[in-house]
Structures are given as C-alpha cells and as structure tokens.
Amino acid sequence: MADSICTHISEITEITFPKEYVCEECVKVDGRWLHLRTCQTCGTTLCCDSSPSQHATAHFHATGHPVVISAEPGEKWLWCYADECFVEYN
C-alpha cells in the first residue's frame, strides 16, 4: 500500500472489472494494444500508455474520470491519473 492514498482512490468502494479483455476503442478502428486498464467511474476498458493509441489516458483527459485498475490477469493495482497515485490491493 502507498503511504498516502489520494481521495479519488480512497473513495472507491467496489472495484469494477473488465467485461471483455479488449480495448473498446482499438476494436472500433482495428487497432492493437499492449495492456488494458478499466475505468473505475464508467467501467470502460481501454489500452495503456505503452499501447500505440493510449486510449485510457485519452479517456481521462476527455472525461476527467481519474482512477483505473490494471485489467491484466494477476495484476491488482489502481492508478489515479489526477494525483499520480499508485495503490496495490488484495
């Protein structure tokens, strides 16, 4: 756990997991992704910053939805774009 958890992450009471293991935006344009992130505000699953289109970060900038989880199997962490806060969970 991080020494200090931002307000956005501390307000998460239930984690939203991906419905499918695809980037919802890449699928529309026949794009590709490396890793996936799931928005904890709306449940959208999008590609990470290591992916060519960086849809998860673009989603944050367009919507202001601050917190994502890794949608990768075995990874259990949250990231807040607004506060640049990383937290692992069980």
Sequence and secondary structure as in RCSB ss.txt:
>XXXX:A:sequence
MADSICTHISEITEITFPKEYVCEECVKVDGRWLHLRTCQTCGTTLCCDSSPSQHATAHFHATGHPVVISAEPGE
KWLWCYADECFVEYN
>XXXX:A:secstr
  SS  HHHHT  S    SSSS HHHHHHT   S EEEETTT  EEE TTSSS HHHHHHHHH   EEEE STT 
 EEEETTTTEEEE  
